[in-house]
Amino acid sequence: MEHIWYASYGSNMSARRFHHYLQGGRPEGASRDYPGARNTSLPSAVAPVSLSGSVFFAWESPTWGGGIAFYDAEGRGTSYGRAYLLTAGQFADVAAQEMHRVPDTDLDLTGLWANGHAVLGPGRYERLLVVGELGGSPVVTFTASWTQDDVERNAPVAAYLKTMAVGLREGHNLDDAAVVDYLFARPGVSPPWTRAGLTAALGIRSEA
């Protein structure tokens, strides 16, 4: 497979943040430097996608502090995502960085193509899922091996939510109200976030 769509559903929906996985550096709001991919070219295409299932927040991120987004394909509803068309090598390097590994080798994805899913290790983003197809190339996302009912949920910090909001606006042209509605409905956000608190954290002025 020469090209693969990487489907993001969390902070990487922001193109500016995601580009650090390809070109290296530290994204705004993060505490971690990314080495970047061996091929630093930007994605050859970007597309909005809808994922059947639930995006939720859990774990405790050393990069952000607070919870981060995961995808439960068996969850209810439909979730927003944003897909980037990458070379197979770039996809492997993005996967490696999500797994806190050195991006220096390609992946054997034979099992993924045969079964539609593959687990590469015990880490929190080491389950790969084929979630669709665009233009003849597969759409693949990363998530954990557990579902939203298997783990304690944990709310994200404001910086993470603001980065997701950027991606939702860029990828799906959501207005402020729709961004708040979407994020507030994700499992793990409330509590502790209230709708008013989330609105303020995103820098959105409430209507009188």
PLY file of the C-alpha trace (Angstrom):
ply
format ascii 1.0
element vertex 208
property float x
property float y
property float z
element edge 207
property int vertex1
property int vertex2
end_header
0.00 0.00 0.00
1.70 3.21 -1.18
-0.61 5.73 0.51
-2.70 5.61 3.69
-5.16 8.11 5.10
-4.41 8.72 8.79
-7.70 9.61 10.49
-7.30 11.88 13.51
-10.12 12.61 15.93
-8.39 14.46 18.78
-5.81 17.24 18.84
-4.32 16.16 15.51
-7.43 17.42 13.73
-5.55 20.74 13.92
-3.32 20.70 10.85
-0.77 23.00 12.50
-0.35 20.57 15.38
-0.30 17.48 13.18
2.44 18.90 10.96
4.86 18.54 13.90
4.58 14.76 13.47
5.98 15.22 9.98
8.34 18.17 10.35
9.28 17.95 14.02
9.19 20.47 16.85
6.95 21.22 19.81
3.28 22.05 19.24
1.70 24.91 21.16
0.34 23.73 24.50
2.43 20.53 24.57
5.45 19.67 26.72
7.03 17.28 24.24
9.25 17.74 21.17
8.47 15.51 18.19
11.34 14.23 16.02
9.22 14.30 12.87
9.04 11.82 10.02
11.81 10.62 7.76
9.86 12.20 4.91
8.93 15.69 6.09
6.60 16.49 3.19
3.16 17.75 4.15
0.13 15.51 3.47
-0.81 15.29 -0.19
-4.50 15.72 0.69
-6.71 16.45 3.70
-10.36 15.45 4.08
-13.10 15.57 6.72
-14.32 12.15 7.85
-17.08 10.82 10.07
-16.31 7.87 12.31
-19.01 5.47 13.43
-18.48 5.25 17.18
-17.62 7.40 20.16
-14.68 9.67 20.89
-14.05 9.90 24.64
-11.39 11.17 27.05
-9.27 9.08 29.39
-5.72 8.40 30.64
-3.34 11.08 31.96
-1.17 12.58 29.27
2.45 13.48 30.13
2.43 15.70 27.04
-0.64 17.77 27.88
-1.64 16.91 31.42
-5.22 15.69 31.74
-7.07 13.23 29.54
-6.71 12.78 25.81
-9.04 11.54 23.09
-9.58 7.89 22.26
-11.94 6.23 19.79
-14.35 3.42 20.65
-15.60 1.90 17.41
-18.34 0.10 19.34
-19.58 3.25 21.03
-22.80 5.01 20.18
-23.16 7.79 17.68
-20.87 9.33 15.09
-17.69 11.27 15.73
-15.87 13.91 13.73
-12.43 13.22 12.32
-9.92 14.65 9.88
-7.88 12.48 7.53
-4.42 13.18 6.11
-3.12 11.32 3.05
0.38 10.06 3.85
2.93 7.75 2.35
3.19 4.36 4.03
6.51 5.45 5.53
5.05 8.65 6.92
2.15 6.72 8.39
4.61 4.38 10.14
6.53 7.36 11.52
3.38 9.04 12.82
2.36 5.77 14.47
5.80 5.44 16.06
5.62 8.93 17.57
2.12 8.28 18.91
3.59 5.21 20.59
6.60 7.17 21.92
8.97 5.21 19.71
11.73 6.30 17.35
10.35 6.82 13.80
12.95 4.87 11.91
11.29 1.86 10.27
8.27 0.90 8.18
5.44 -1.21 9.55
4.35 -4.66 8.46
0.64 -4.02 8.04
-0.26 -7.41 6.52
-2.48 -8.28 9.48
-4.18 -4.88 9.38
-5.17 -5.27 5.74
-6.30 -8.86 6.28
-8.36 -8.30 9.43
-9.20 -4.60 9.48
-7.41 -4.18 12.79
-4.02 -4.88 14.36
-2.43 -4.41 17.78
1.22 -3.37 17.67
1.86 -3.29 21.41
0.41 -2.57 24.87
0.51 1.24 24.66
-2.44 3.59 24.59
-2.41 4.23 20.82
-1.18 0.87 19.56
-4.41 -0.52 18.13
-4.84 0.28 14.44
-8.29 0.20 12.83
-9.32 0.48 9.20
-12.33 2.81 9.35
-13.05 3.39 5.66
-11.65 4.20 2.24
-11.14 7.41 0.28
-10.12 7.54 -3.36
-8.98 3.93 -3.32
-6.73 4.31 -0.26
-7.59 2.95 3.20
-8.48 5.23 6.10
-6.78 4.09 9.32
-6.87 5.44 12.86
-5.06 4.68 16.12
-6.65 4.05 19.48
-6.26 1.94 22.61
-7.16 -1.72 22.97
-9.73 -0.90 25.63
-13.17 0.67 25.24
-14.69 3.64 27.06
-16.36 1.25 29.51
-13.07 -0.47 30.40
-11.19 2.55 31.69
-11.70 5.48 34.04
-12.46 8.61 32.08
-10.40 11.74 32.59
-11.21 15.24 31.40
-8.81 17.06 29.08
-7.16 20.38 29.90
-8.20 23.62 28.18
-5.22 23.62 25.79
-6.16 20.21 24.45
-9.80 21.20 23.97
-8.79 24.44 22.23
-6.60 22.47 19.82
-9.45 20.08 19.06
-11.73 23.09 18.50
-9.33 24.44 15.89
-9.46 21.12 14.05
-13.26 20.95 14.21
-13.52 24.41 12.68
-10.91 23.71 10.02
-12.13 20.27 9.07
-15.89 20.51 9.44
-16.60 24.24 9.36
-18.39 24.10 12.72
-19.49 27.35 14.26
-18.80 28.19 17.90
-22.06 26.74 19.21
-21.58 23.47 17.32
-17.99 23.15 18.60
-19.14 23.55 22.20
-22.04 21.14 21.70
-19.77 18.48 20.20
-16.99 18.69 22.77
-19.33 18.92 25.75
-21.13 15.75 24.62
-17.92 13.67 24.55
-17.73 11.15 27.41
-15.17 12.26 29.96
-15.63 16.01 29.55
-18.35 16.55 32.13
-17.63 16.65 34.97
-15.53 18.65 35.69
-16.22 20.89 32.69
-19.50 22.76 32.58
-20.89 24.17 29.33
-20.16 27.71 30.53
-16.63 26.78 31.61
-15.94 25.04 28.32
-17.26 28.00 26.36
-14.97 30.36 28.28
-11.97 28.05 27.93
-12.41 28.04 24.16
-12.42 31.82 24.11
-16.03 31.98 22.95
-18.16 34.88 24.12
-21.43 33.72 25.61
-24.60 35.31 24.32
-26.37 37.53 26.80
0 1
1 2
2 3
3 4
4 5
5 6
6 7
7 8
8 9
9 10
10 11
11 12
12 13
13 14
14 15
15 16
16 17
17 18
18 19
19 20
20 21
21 22
22 23
23 24
24 25
25 26
26 27
27 28
28 29
29 30
30 31
31 32
32 33
33 34
34 35
35 36
36 37
37 38
38 39
39 40
40 41
41 42
42 43
43 44
44 45
45 46
46 47
47 48
48 49
49 50
50 51
51 52
52 53
53 54
54 55
55 56
56 57
57 58
58 59
59 60
60 61
61 62
62 63
63 64
64 65
65 66
66 67
67 68
68 69
69 70
70 71
71 72
72 73
73 74
74 75
75 76
76 77
77 78
78 79
79 80
80 81
81 82
82 83
83 84
84 85
85 86
86 87
87 88
88 89
89 90
90 91
91 92
92 93
93 94
94 95
95 96
96 97
97 98
98 99
99 100
100 101
101 102
102 103
103 104
104 105
105 106
106 107
107 108
108 109
109 110
110 111
111 112
112 113
113 114
114 115
115 116
116 117
117 118
118 119
119 120
120 121
121 122
122 123
123 124
124 125
125 126
126 127
127 128
128 129
129 130
130 131
131 132
132 133
133 134
134 135
135 136
136 137
137 138
138 139
139 140
140 141
141 142
142 143
143 144
144 145
145 146
146 147
147 148
148 149
149 150
150 151
151 152
152 153
153 154
154 155
155 156
156 157
157 158
158 159
159 160
160 161
161 162
162 163
163 164
164 165
165 166
166 167
167 168
168 169
169 170
170 171
171 172
172 173
173 174
174 175
175 176
176 177
177 178
178 179
179 180
180 181
181 182
182 183
183 184
184 185
185 186
186 187
187 188
188 189
189 190
190 191
191 192
192 193
193 194
194 195
195 196
196 197
197 198
198 199
199 200
200 201
201 202
202 203
203 204
204 205
205 206
206 207
